[in-house]
């Protein structure tokens, strides 16, 4: 049994990442932000021995080619096909036995303490969610005992209703909630990030 952290991440290619942010700051700066924030996130979280850190890479070919952006991860696996829910469910299904938490790759403020809190919450809960300010979530995790739960059916991604729909899909499962965080999607968010650590 091991604790597993999965980071869902896209290869930091120009024009393929942070497209909403790019409308405010341009594609080059949006890609630079993503590359820097992603590499710092992976390095910071993978350094913690309390879990194994796996990057779920997109496109899938990124998982078989060594690349600087995911070099600090313990493992790199392909995300696979389908919508976000299908790809996250795949991560819950294939991970080694033990609790699994999944995060996105564009929230720079995630710390080892957040991951430890999520894993700790799974001691008393079947699942855990880290809510984001836009109605979605920055983390989702499962104990996966006695079974792997399937919370993503008919979730409308990027709708602002993802969290409520996912919670409804958990049914009678015990779900713990973490602190609310926000990602960097606008020029104002980006300016704040640059002042702090950019």
Backbone as JSON, one array per atom type, in Angstrom:
{
  "sequence": "XXXXXXXXXXXXXXXXXXXXXXXXXXXXXXXXXXXXXXXXXXXXXXXXXXXXXXXXXXXXXXXXXXXXXXXXXXXXXXXXXXXXXXXXXXXXXXXXXXXXXXXXXXXXXXXXXXXXXXXXXXXXXXXXXXXXXXXXXXXXXXXXXXXXXXXXXXXXXXXXXXXXXXXXXXXXXXXXXXXXXXXXXXXXXXXXXXXXXX",
  "N": [[0.85, -1.19, 0.0], [0.6, 2.17, -0.9], [0.8, 5.76, -0.79], [-0.34, 7.77, -3.41], [0.28, 10.48, -5.5], [-1.09, 12.1, -8.21], [-0.35, 14.17, -10.87], [-2.03, 15.91, -13.19], [-1.04, 16.86, -16.33], [-0.17, 18.94, -19.09], [2.1, 18.89, -21.84], [4.29, 21.63, -21.94], [3.72, 23.38, -24.37], [3.83, 25.96, -26.83], [0.88, 27.75, -27.4], [-0.77, 25.63, -26.7], [-1.31, 25.47, -24.05], [-2.82, 27.08, -21.19], [-4.72, 28.83, -22.5], [-6.79, 30.65, -21.98], [-5.54, 32.46, -20.25], [-3.64, 33.38, -22.04], [-5.05, 35.14, -23.65], [-4.99, 37.48, -22.24], [-2.27, 37.96, -21.61], [-0.73, 37.12, -23.69], [0.49, 34.46, -25.82], [3.15, 33.58, -25.56], [4.03, 34.47, -23.0], [2.07, 33.25, -21.42], [2.65, 30.56, -21.86], [5.24, 30.49, -20.83], [4.7, 31.06, -18.12], [3.22, 28.71, -17.48], [5.12, 26.68, -17.91], [7.13, 27.33, -16.02], [5.66, 27.38, -13.57], [4.67, 24.76, -13.54], [7.0, 23.13, -13.51], [8.12, 23.92, -11.06], [6.08, 23.11, -9.33], [6.0, 20.28, -9.67], [8.63, 19.62, -8.85], [8.6, 20.53, -6.17], [6.54, 18.99, -4.96], [7.21, 16.34, -5.56], [9.48, 15.96, -4.09], [8.74, 15.19, -1.59], [8.73, 12.52, 0.66], [6.46, 11.2, 1.52], [4.64, 10.31, -0.3], [4.27, 8.82, -3.57], [5.0, 10.46, -6.55], [3.35, 10.86, -9.51], [3.31, 11.92, -12.85], [0.69, 12.49, -15.0], [0.72, 12.55, -18.26], [0.03, 14.63, -21.1], [0.26, 15.33, -24.54], [-0.08, 11.71, -24.95], [2.35, 10.63, -25.87], [4.31, 12.06, -24.57], [4.8, 10.73, -22.26], [6.57, 8.7, -22.73], [8.91, 9.71, -23.59], [11.83, 11.05, -22.35], [11.81, 14.17, -20.67], [12.61, 17.52, -19.78], [10.58, 18.88, -18.36], [9.13, 17.06, -16.81], [11.0, 15.72, -15.36], [11.53, 15.51, -12.62], [9.59, 13.93, -11.49], [8.43, 10.86, -9.94], [7.31, 8.95, -11.54], [6.01, 8.72, -14.88], [3.09, 8.71, -16.71], [0.83, 7.98, -19.43], [-2.03, 10.06, -20.06], [-4.2, 9.1, -21.51], [-7.25, 8.55, -23.44], [-10.37, 10.43, -23.95], [-12.73, 12.49, -22.04], [-11.98, 14.85, -19.37], [-12.9, 13.68, -16.97], [-12.98, 10.93, -17.64], [-10.27, 10.47, -18.05], [-9.19, 11.06, -15.5], [-10.52, 9.11, -14.0], [-9.32, 6.86, -15.06], [-6.77, 7.11, -13.96], [-7.34, 6.69, -11.22], [-8.11, 4.04, -11.47], [-5.83, 2.61, -12.34], [-3.71, 3.01, -10.59], [-1.27, 1.91, -8.14], [-2.12, -0.18, -5.25], [-3.68, 1.6, -2.59], [-4.31, 4.93, -1.16], [-5.21, 7.58, -3.43], [-4.55, 10.77, -4.72], [-5.45, 13.36, -6.93], [-4.33, 16.1, -8.78], [-4.55, 19.23, -10.59], [-2.41, 21.06, -12.88], [-1.97, 23.78, -12.88], [-2.18, 25.44, -10.68], [-0.36, 27.31, -8.79], [-0.02, 27.5, -6.02], [-0.21, 25.13, -4.57], [0.93, 23.1, -2.0], [3.18, 20.78, -0.26], [1.92, 20.47, 2.23], [-0.8, 20.78, 1.63], [-1.27, 18.43, 0.15], [-0.64, 16.47, 2.04], [-2.65, 17.03, 3.88], [-4.91, 16.3, 2.41], [-4.47, 13.52, 2.07], [-4.47, 12.8, 4.75], [-7.13, 13.35, 5.38], [-8.38, 11.27, 4.12], [-8.19, 9.25, 5.89], [-10.48, 9.15, 7.43], [-12.49, 9.53, 5.63], [-14.15, 8.6, 2.54], [-13.55, 9.88, 0.22], [-12.02, 12.9, -1.06], [-12.14, 16.39, -1.66], [-10.7, 19.28, -3.06], [-11.84, 22.36, -3.26], [-12.24, 24.78, -5.88], [-12.36, 28.3, -6.68], [-13.98, 28.74, -8.85], [-16.08, 26.97, -9.02], [-15.28, 24.47, -9.63], [-12.75, 22.05, -8.92], [-9.54, 21.74, -7.36], [-8.29, 19.54, -6.46], [-8.88, 16.07, -6.2], [-9.56, 13.12, -4.48], [-9.33, 9.63, -3.5], [-9.91, 7.0, -1.17], [-10.14, 4.4, -2.1], [-10.84, 1.97, -1.05], [-13.47, 0.09, 0.24], [-13.7, -0.19, -2.5], [-13.05, 1.2, -5.78], [-14.33, 4.32, -6.38], [-16.65, 5.92, -8.69], [-16.96, 8.84, -9.75], [-17.5, 10.59, -11.92], [-19.49, 10.6, -13.87], [-21.36, 12.12, -16.4], [-20.48, 14.7, -15.73], [-20.25, 18.13, -16.31], [-17.74, 19.62, -17.72], [-15.82, 22.59, -17.18], [-18.0, 24.17, -16.62], [-18.66, 25.38, -14.27], [-20.18, 23.95, -12.59], [-19.0, 21.63, -11.89], [-18.02, 20.72, -9.37], [-20.34, 20.42, -7.73], [-21.75, 18.52, -9.24], [-19.98, 16.36, -9.23], [-19.86, 15.81, -6.48], [-22.52, 15.0, -6.11], [-22.46, 12.64, -7.57], [-20.91, 11.05, -5.95], [-22.68, 10.06, -4.17], [-23.68, 8.3, -1.34], [-21.16, 8.27, -0.21], [-18.57, 9.23, 2.09], [-17.33, 12.41, 2.01], [-14.62, 14.51, 2.32], [-13.8, 18.0, 2.64], [-11.42, 20.32, 1.48], [-9.33, 23.32, 1.81], [-10.22, 26.2, -0.15], [-8.82, 27.0, -3.3], [-7.37, 28.97, -5.99], [-6.81, 29.15, -9.54], [-4.49, 30.39, -12.06], [-5.76, 32.32, -14.3], [-6.23, 34.73, -15.5], [-5.11, 38.01, -16.55], [-4.85, 39.61, -14.27], [-4.62, 37.68, -12.24], [-2.19, 36.6, -13.06], [-0.44, 38.77, -12.79], [-0.44, 39.03, -10.01], [0.73, 36.58, -9.3], [3.28, 36.95, -10.43], [4.27, 39.03, -8.87], [4.51, 37.71, -6.45], [6.17, 35.43, -6.95], [7.15, 35.17, -9.53]],
  "CA": [[0.0, 0.0, 0.0], [1.36, 3.41, -0.94], [0.09, 6.98, -1.16], [0.03, 8.21, -4.75], [-0.15, 11.79, -6.0], [-1.08, 12.2, -9.66], [-0.44, 15.53, -11.39], [-2.49, 15.93, -14.58], [-0.24, 17.94, -16.92], [0.08, 19.01, -20.53], [3.41, 19.36, -22.24], [4.22, 23.1, -22.03], [3.97, 23.79, -25.76], [3.24, 27.24, -27.19], [-0.44, 27.69, -28.01], [-1.54, 24.46, -26.25], [-1.56, 25.56, -22.6], [-3.25, 28.36, -20.62], [-5.23, 29.64, -23.6], [-7.54, 31.79, -21.43], [-4.54, 33.41, -19.78], [-2.97, 33.95, -23.21], [-5.84, 36.26, -24.17], [-4.59, 38.68, -21.49], [-0.82, 38.21, -21.5], [-0.05, 36.62, -24.88], [0.8, 33.03, -25.77], [4.52, 33.32, -25.09], [4.08, 34.62, -21.54], [1.22, 32.21, -20.82], [3.41, 29.3, -21.92], [6.34, 30.62, -19.86], [4.11, 30.87, -16.8], [2.87, 27.31, -17.26], [6.35, 25.89, -17.82], [7.78, 27.63, -14.74], [4.8, 26.94, -12.47], [4.58, 23.3, -13.56], [8.26, 22.52, -13.07], [8.25, 24.17, -9.62], [5.09, 22.28, -8.65], [6.45, 18.89, -9.67], [9.83, 19.51, -8.02], [8.24, 20.72, -4.76], [5.71, 17.9, -4.43], [7.9, 15.06, -5.71], [10.54, 15.86, -3.09], [8.21, 14.71, -0.32], [8.75, 11.05, 0.68], [5.22, 10.6, 2.05], [3.86, 9.77, -1.42], [4.9, 8.69, -4.89], [4.44, 11.47, -7.44], [3.27, 10.47, -10.92], [2.77, 12.88, -13.79], [-0.14, 11.96, -16.07], [1.13, 13.47, -19.31], [-0.71, 14.79, -22.35], [-0.21, 14.11, -25.18], [0.41, 10.47, -24.37], [3.73, 10.39, -26.25], [5.2, 12.71, -23.62], [5.08, 9.81, -21.15], [7.61, 7.73, -23.09], [10.1, 10.46, -23.99], [12.34, 11.87, -21.24], [11.67, 15.6, -20.94], [12.95, 18.29, -18.58], [9.44, 19.37, -17.58], [8.65, 16.08, -15.84], [12.16, 14.93, -14.92], [11.57, 15.33, -11.16], [8.53, 13.02, -11.05], [8.81, 9.47, -9.7], [6.81, 8.17, -12.66], [5.25, 9.45, -15.88], [2.16, 7.81, -17.38], [-0.04, 8.7, -20.36], [-3.39, 10.32, -19.57], [-5.19, 8.32, -22.24], [-8.27, 9.26, -24.23], [-11.63, 10.76, -23.3], [-12.8, 13.78, -21.37], [-11.17, 14.93, -18.15], [-13.37, 12.68, -16.02], [-12.54, 9.6, -18.08], [-8.82, 10.36, -17.83], [-8.93, 10.96, -14.06], [-10.97, 7.79, -13.54], [-8.28, 5.92, -15.47], [-5.7, 7.2, -12.96], [-7.81, 5.98, -10.03], [-8.21, 2.61, -11.75], [-4.56, 1.93, -12.61], [-2.68, 3.28, -9.57], [-1.01, 0.81, -7.2], [-3.02, -0.16, -4.1], [-3.5, 2.68, -1.62], [-5.01, 6.16, -1.47], [-4.74, 8.35, -4.59], [-5.08, 12.12, -4.91], [-5.17, 13.9, -8.26], [-4.39, 17.56, -8.87], [-4.21, 19.85, -11.86], [-1.02, 21.52, -12.96], [-1.87, 25.23, -13.08], [-2.4, 26.17, -9.44], [1.0, 27.37, -8.25], [0.04, 27.58, -4.56], [-0.33, 23.83, -3.92], [2.13, 22.76, -1.23], [3.12, 19.45, 0.36], [0.95, 20.47, 3.33], [-2.12, 20.52, 1.05], [-1.36, 17.01, -0.22], [-0.69, 15.72, 3.29], [-3.98, 17.23, 4.44], [-5.85, 15.47, 1.63], [-4.25, 12.12, 2.41], [-4.94, 12.63, 6.12], [-8.6, 13.34, 5.38], [-8.84, 9.96, 3.65], [-8.23, 8.32, 7.01], [-11.85, 9.06, 7.93], [-13.45, 9.75, 4.53], [-13.98, 7.77, 1.35], [-13.06, 10.73, -0.85], [-11.69, 14.25, -0.64], [-12.16, 17.38, -2.74], [-10.19, 20.62, -2.81], [-12.67, 23.2, -4.12], [-11.68, 26.0, -6.47], [-13.31, 29.41, -6.6], [-14.82, 28.8, -10.05], [-17.1, 25.92, -9.0], [-14.65, 23.18, -9.88], [-11.9, 21.63, -7.82], [-8.12, 21.64, -7.68], [-7.86, 18.22, -6.01], [-9.86, 15.04, -5.89], [-8.86, 11.92, -4.03], [-10.12, 8.51, -3.03], [-9.27, 5.95, -0.39], [-10.19, 3.24, -3.0], [-11.17, 0.79, -0.26], [-13.33, -1.25, -0.31], [-13.75, -0.2, -3.96], [-12.77, 2.46, -6.46], [-15.57, 5.04, -6.69], [-16.72, 6.41, -10.07], [-17.74, 10.06, -9.52], [-17.41, 11.57, -13.01], [-20.52, 10.42, -14.89], [-22.15, 13.27, -16.85], [-19.99, 15.98, -15.23], [-20.08, 19.13, -17.37], [-16.47, 20.27, -17.45], [-15.74, 24.03, -17.46], [-19.35, 24.73, -16.52], [-18.89, 25.98, -12.96], [-21.0, 23.01, -11.81], [-18.27, 20.37, -11.77], [-17.92, 20.26, -7.99], [-21.65, 19.95, -7.27], [-22.09, 17.3, -9.96], [-19.12, 15.28, -8.74], [-20.34, 15.46, -5.14], [-23.76, 14.22, -6.26], [-22.1, 11.3, -8.06], [-20.35, 10.27, -4.86], [-23.79, 9.44, -3.46], [-23.57, 8.2, 0.11], [-19.77, 8.21, 0.25], [-18.13, 10.31, 2.97], [-16.41, 13.26, 1.25], [-14.02, 15.61, 3.08], [-13.52, 19.19, 1.85], [-10.2, 21.05, 1.84], [-9.37, 24.76, 1.58], [-10.46, 26.65, -1.52], [-7.71, 27.64, -3.99], [-7.72, 29.44, -7.33], [-5.73, 29.02, -10.52], [-4.05, 31.62, -12.71], [-6.45, 32.3, -15.58], [-6.42, 36.07, -16.04], [-3.96, 38.9, -16.42], [-4.74, 40.03, -12.87], [-4.04, 36.53, -11.51], [-0.8, 36.46, -13.48], [0.31, 39.86, -12.17], [-0.27, 38.69, -8.6], [1.71, 35.5, -9.26], [4.62, 37.5, -10.73], [4.72, 39.78, -7.71], [4.87, 36.76, -5.4], [7.24, 34.45, -7.2], [7.46, 35.02, -10.96]],
  "C": [[0.89, 1.24, 0.0], [0.4, 4.57, -1.2], [0.59, 7.43, -2.52], [-0.57, 9.58, -5.02], [-0.03, 11.77, -7.51], [-1.26, 13.66, -10.05], [-0.83, 15.44, -12.87], [-1.82, 17.12, -15.27], [-0.14, 17.8, -18.43], [1.53, 19.39, -20.77], [3.34, 20.86, -22.47], [4.6, 23.62, -23.42], [3.21, 25.07, -26.08], [1.9, 27.04, -27.89], [-1.31, 26.54, -27.53], [-1.9, 24.52, -24.77], [-2.0, 26.98, -22.23], [-3.79, 29.32, -21.69], [-6.08, 30.82, -23.1], [-6.59, 32.87, -20.93], [-3.86, 34.11, -20.97], [-3.74, 35.12, -23.81], [-5.45, 37.57, -23.49], [-3.11, 38.99, -21.59], [-0.04, 37.74, -22.72], [0.38, 35.17, -24.7], [2.19, 32.74, -25.22], [4.59, 33.41, -23.57], [3.22, 33.57, -20.84], [1.94, 30.87, -20.79], [4.57, 29.34, -20.93], [5.82, 30.41, -18.44], [3.86, 29.39, -16.53], [4.11, 26.46, -17.08], [7.02, 26.08, -16.45], [6.96, 27.08, -13.57], [4.74, 25.42, -12.38], [5.86, 22.66, -13.04], [8.47, 22.74, -11.57], [7.31, 23.28, -8.82], [5.56, 20.84, -8.55], [7.65, 18.73, -8.75], [9.47, 19.57, -6.53], [7.49, 19.51, -4.2], [6.41, 16.56, -4.52], [9.02, 14.88, -4.68], [10.06, 15.28, -1.77], [8.13, 13.19, -0.32], [7.45, 10.39, 1.15], [4.33, 10.03, 0.96], [4.76, 9.6, -2.63], [4.22, 9.68, -5.82], [4.52, 10.99, -8.88], [2.7, 11.62, -11.72], [1.96, 12.12, -14.83], [-0.03, 12.94, -17.23], [0.2, 13.45, -20.51], [0.12, 15.7, -23.26], [0.5, 12.87, -24.66], [1.87, 10.2, -24.7], [4.73, 11.02, -25.31], [5.59, 11.78, -22.47], [6.22, 8.86, -21.47], [8.91, 8.4, -23.51], [10.6, 11.27, -22.8], [12.28, 13.35, -21.61], [11.98, 16.36, -19.66], [11.74, 18.65, -17.72], [8.89, 18.35, -16.61], [9.77, 15.23, -15.25], [12.17, 14.66, -13.41], [10.52, 14.36, -10.64], [9.09, 11.61, -10.81], [8.4, 8.58, -10.86], [6.07, 9.1, -13.61], [4.4, 8.44, -16.64], [1.32, 8.61, -18.37], [-1.43, 8.92, -19.75], [-4.42, 9.42, -20.25], [-6.22, 9.2, -22.9], [-9.48, 9.6, -23.37], [-11.59, 12.13, -22.65], [-12.02, 13.72, -20.06], [-11.6, 13.87, -17.14], [-12.92, 11.28, -16.36], [-11.06, 9.42, -17.8], [-8.48, 10.29, -16.35], [-9.38, 9.61, -13.52], [-9.94, 6.73, -13.88], [-7.13, 5.94, -14.46], [-6.1, 6.49, -11.67], [-7.8, 4.47, -10.25], [-6.85, 1.92, -11.84], [-3.5, 2.12, -11.52], [-2.48, 2.05, -8.68], [-1.95, 0.91, -6.0], [-2.66, 0.94, -3.1], [-4.25, 3.92, -2.04], [-4.37, 6.89, -2.65], [-5.37, 9.73, -4.53], [-4.58, 12.63, -6.25], [-5.3, 15.41, -8.2], [-4.15, 17.99, -10.31], [-2.82, 20.45, -11.78], [-0.88, 23.03, -13.02], [-2.26, 26.05, -11.85], [-1.08, 26.22, -8.69], [1.09, 27.27, -6.74], [-0.1, 26.24, -3.85], [1.0, 23.47, -3.26], [2.05, 21.32, -0.73], [2.11, 19.38, 1.51], [-0.47, 20.22, 2.81], [-2.3, 19.03, 0.72], [-1.45, 16.15, 1.03], [-2.06, 15.85, 3.95], [-5.02, 16.37, 3.72], [-5.71, 14.0, 1.99], [-4.7, 11.84, 3.84], [-6.45, 12.55, 6.2], [-9.14, 11.99, 4.95], [-8.74, 8.9, 4.74], [-9.63, 8.1, 7.52], [-12.91, 9.2, 6.84], [-13.14, 8.8, 3.38], [-13.33, 8.56, 0.21], [-12.77, 12.12, -0.28], [-11.69, 15.15, -1.86], [-11.54, 18.68, -2.24], [-10.91, 21.57, -3.74], [-11.89, 24.39, -4.68], [-12.77, 27.06, -6.54], [-14.28, 29.44, -7.77], [-15.88, 27.7, -10.11], [-16.55, 24.54, -9.33], [-13.84, 22.74, -8.67], [-10.46, 21.48, -8.3], [-7.54, 20.29, -7.26], [-9.06, 17.33, -5.85], [-9.1, 13.78, -5.52], [-9.83, 10.86, -3.55], [-9.27, 7.58, -2.19], [-9.14, 4.68, -1.23], [-10.37, 1.92, -2.26], [-12.53, 1.01, 0.37], [-13.39, -1.32, -1.83], [-13.37, 1.16, -4.5], [-14.11, 3.09, -6.84], [-15.48, 5.63, -8.09], [-17.57, 7.69, -10.09], [-17.9, 10.99, -10.71], [-18.51, 11.45, -14.07], [-21.28, 11.71, -15.14], [-21.72, 14.6, -16.23], [-19.74, 16.91, -16.41], [-18.85, 19.96, -17.07], [-16.48, 21.72, -17.94], [-17.09, 24.72, -17.41], [-19.56, 25.54, -15.25], [-19.74, 25.1, -12.06], [-20.27, 21.7, -11.52], [-18.26, 19.83, -10.33], [-19.26, 19.69, -7.51], [-22.02, 18.63, -7.94], [-21.26, 16.12, -9.48], [-19.55, 14.84, -7.35], [-21.61, 14.63, -5.21], [-23.45, 12.8, -6.7], [-21.48, 10.44, -6.97], [-21.45, 9.61, -4.02], [-23.61, 9.47, -1.96], [-22.16, 8.13, 0.65], [-19.46, 9.41, 1.14], [-17.06, 11.11, 2.23], [-15.93, 14.4, 2.14], [-13.7, 16.76, 2.14], [-12.28, 19.89, 2.4], [-10.4, 22.55, 1.64], [-9.58, 25.07, 0.1], [-9.22, 27.35, -2.07], [-8.18, 28.12, -5.35], [-6.52, 29.3, -8.25], [-5.41, 30.38, -11.12], [-4.63, 31.62, -14.12], [-6.59, 33.66, -16.22], [-5.13, 36.88, -15.88], [-3.76, 39.36, -14.99], [-4.15, 38.92, -12.01], [-2.55, 36.42, -11.79], [0.07, 37.55, -12.84], [0.57, 39.58, -10.69], [0.77, 37.59, -8.44], [3.13, 36.04, -9.48], [5.15, 38.3, -9.55], [5.19, 38.84, -6.59], [6.11, 35.96, -5.73], [7.68, 34.36, -8.64], [8.81, 35.52, -11.35]]
}
